[in-house]
């Protein structure tokens, strides 16, 4: 067996990529269902906190490369421009959620890729690392949410990218089942169950965690946060 010479480069696999989907955190643009229950200002504050904490927790991790996919794309050169020092920033493009995610999966370089939202209070690096581990032995990975949707989707990202999002009924209890049906011929792994904050009921159920984001330990993280992130995400 040939030995690798000292100093010779190691063979490395494709880079892992984590895509965080985000909207410009403006009142009236984000968390409209939540706003109907707790008011527009409070709902926007919740979203801004979740976005900032998601980036602070996940973007610095060296185990993957983080991509922030933003909507609207016109804000990429203005509001989101300072974040380019922290993450790769790309536009989501047009269409429903499925069309946007499919476009991202197609355009990114080959390699294992996960897509998550920016409104999941409980998300931690350990959840992302475990999802990548599961994806290594599967074609796709899904992280179910309590409402019948999912907070994470990952694809192997080989030369032939699956198209699991056609006909999916988004923002309802069928999104996970519809996506699984589209992947019926693929090996699908299931990650941890987490929840986002879309409705007043979600907020009530996870209120303690959300309030900790806004009022608690987040203050210590905010003190260490890059100022560009604080300004862009609108840290409360």
N, C-alpha and C positions, 0 to 999 in steps of 0.2 A: 504494500500500500504506500503510495507516495505521501510524503510528509509535507506539510505546509511550511515553507521557509520562514524563518523569523523575519518579521517586518512585512510579510506579504499580506495584502488586504484580505480580510475575511469576506466570504460570500454573505450577503445580507438579503433578506426578503424585501418585499414591497413595504413601504412605510405605512403605518397605521394612521388613519385620519379620522378625526372627530369633527363633525359639522354641527354647529349650534345655529339653529334657526332663530332669527330675531327680527322684530319690527322696531321702527323708530318709536321710542317710548313716549308718545304724545297722547294726551287725553282725547278720547274719541276714536283713536286708531287701535288701541290695545284693550283687551279684556272688556269688551262691550257687554257680554253676558254677565260678567261679574259686576260691572258698573250698574246694571239694572237693580242689583240687590244691595250694594254697599256704597253706591255713588261713584261718579266718574273720577274724582280726585283720589279717593282711597284706592280704587282699582288700579289707577295708573301708578300710584306709589308702590303697590304690591308688585306690579310687573317690573318696575324699575329696580326694585330691590332684588327680585329673583334673577333678572338679567345680570346685574352687577355681580351677585354672588356666584352665579353659574360660571361666569368668565373667570372670576378670581379663584374658584376652586379647581376648574378643569384646564384652563388654558396654559398654566405654567408647567403642567406635568410633562416630563420629557419622554414618557412612554408612547406618546402619539403627537401628531401635528394637528393643531386646532385651526379650523376654518370657521369664520363667522359669516353666515349667509344672511344678508340684510334685505329688508323691504321697507320702503321703496328703494329701488336701486339708485335713484337720483341723490339720495343722502350719502351714498358711498364716498363721494368726493368731498363732502362737507362734514356732516355730523359724525360719520364713522371714520373719517380719515385718520384721526389721531391713534385709532386702535391698530393701525397697520404695524406699529412698533411691537405689538403684543401678539397679534394673530394675523393670518391671511384673511382679508375681507373681500367677499365676492357678492354680487347681486343674486337674489333668488330668481328673478325673472317673473314672467307672467303665468297665469293659469291658477288652478286650484292647488291645494297642498300637495296632492299626488304628482301633478305635473312639475311642480317646483322641485320636489325631492328627486324625481326621476331624472330631471335635467342635471342636477348636481351629481348624481351617481354616474351619469354618462360623461360629464365633462372633467371630473377629477381624474388624476392618474390612477392606473391600476393599483390594487391593494385593498386590504380590509378597511371598510369605511362604515362608520356609525353616524346616524343623524339623530339628534335630540332637540327638544324644545328648550326654550329659555325661561320656562315658568314652572319648574319642578323643584319645590323647596327642599326636598330630601336628597337631591342628587349629590353624589360624592364620587371622587375618583375611583373608589373601590367598585362602584357599580359599572363604571366604564371599563375598567380592567377586566372584570368578570365577563362582560359582554364580548370583549375582544377574545377572551379565552374560549368562550362558547362558539364564537364564529369560526375559530380555527378548525373546528370539527364539523362545520355545517356550511350550507350555502347561504343561509340567512339567519338572523336572530331578531326576535321581537321582544320588547319589554312591555308587558300588558299594564294597562291602567285600570283603576277601579270602575270607570264608566263605560267599559267595553271598547275603548280605544287603546292606543299604546303611546308610551312616552319615548320609545327608542325603536329604531329599525336599523339593521345593519346588513350589508351585502358583501360578499367576498370580493367583488369588483375585479373579476377576471376579464378576458377580452369580450366575453358575451355576458352582458349585464342583464339579469332578470328584470322583468317589468311587472312588479307586483301591485301597482297602484290603480290600474284601470278599473273603473266602475266602483271604486270604494266610496261608501257613504260616510263622508267625514262629519265631524262634530256630532256624533251620535253613538249609540250603543253597538253599531254594526261594523265599525272600522276594522277592528282586529279580526273578526270572523271573515270579512270580505277579503282582507289581505291574505289570510291563511288559505282561503279558497284559491286565490290566484297563485299561491306557492305550493299547491297540492302535490306537485311532482318534484319538489325540492326538499332537501334536508333542512328543517327549521328548528333552531334551538330557542328556548324560552328563558329570558333573563328575569331578574327580580321584578316584582310588582311595585310600581310607584305611581304617584298621582300628580297631575298638574292642578292648577287652581283656575277653573273656568267659570264656576258658578258660586252663588252665595253659599250653597250647601258645601261645596268643596272648601270654601274659605272657613266656614264654621267648623268643619271636621278637622282641618289642619291649622286652625287659628293660632294655636300656641307656637307651632313651628314658624308660621309666617311672621308672627309678631317678634319672634327671636331674630328673624332676618332684619326686620326694620329697626327694632329697638335694642336688641341684646348684643350678643357677641359680635355681630356685624360691625359694631362701632370700632372694635379693635382691628378687624380686617380693613375697614375703611381707612384707618389711620395709615396702613401700609400700602393701600391701593395706589397704583399709578394715577396721577391726576387726570390724565386723558380718559381713563376708564370712568372715574368719578363724574367728570363733566358730561361725557357722552351718555352714560347710562342714567344720569340724573339721580345720583345717590341721595336718598332722603335725608 
